[in-house]
Amino acid sequence: MKTACKVGAVWSLGLAAVLASTVTAEPAIAADARARIVPVVTSTAQLPSCRSIEYPGDGGKISVQTAPNGTVAWGITMYNQADVAGRWDIDTLVNARKTTSSFHRALTGPYIPHGSVPPAEATRGGHFSVAGTLVSANGKTFQTAPNDCIIL
């Protein structure tokens, strides 16, 4: 499912393979006389695994891998190296809580922002995601798109 697009000067860094909670196309019908439509929410078990996944976007991609010891590593690669220089404000989250693996700094040259979340924070069965913004030195603004995955 492609969920990102260019809006003004804002480009996505990643696309969601699956959204955190998806609504099925077939609604359940309530038993009352008005027959109101009730959306059916699917299980989060349909999220992709964090074992090894990439979320490609318009300006770059987010990569996530889980090591055998449970450490979750992540990185963001920009397609155009001229876009890398600028202010990066990236947070990593497990179950919507910030982890110690954030990246908040200005870059002046080629670099791949990256980090890792130790097993004590990257709990098995948790939802991992990377969220943030890059304001590039060349005037472009990039934002991450939804990229939840399940830590296995």
Buried (B, 14 or more C-beta within 10 A) or exposed (E): EEBBEEEEEBBBBBBBBBBBEBEEEEEEEEEEEEEEEEEEEBEBEEBBEBBEBBBBBBBBBBBBBBEEEBBBBBBBBBEEEEBBBBBBBBBBBBEEEEBEBBBEEEBEEEBEBBBBBEBEBBBEEBBBBBBBBBBBBEEBBBBBBBBBBBBE
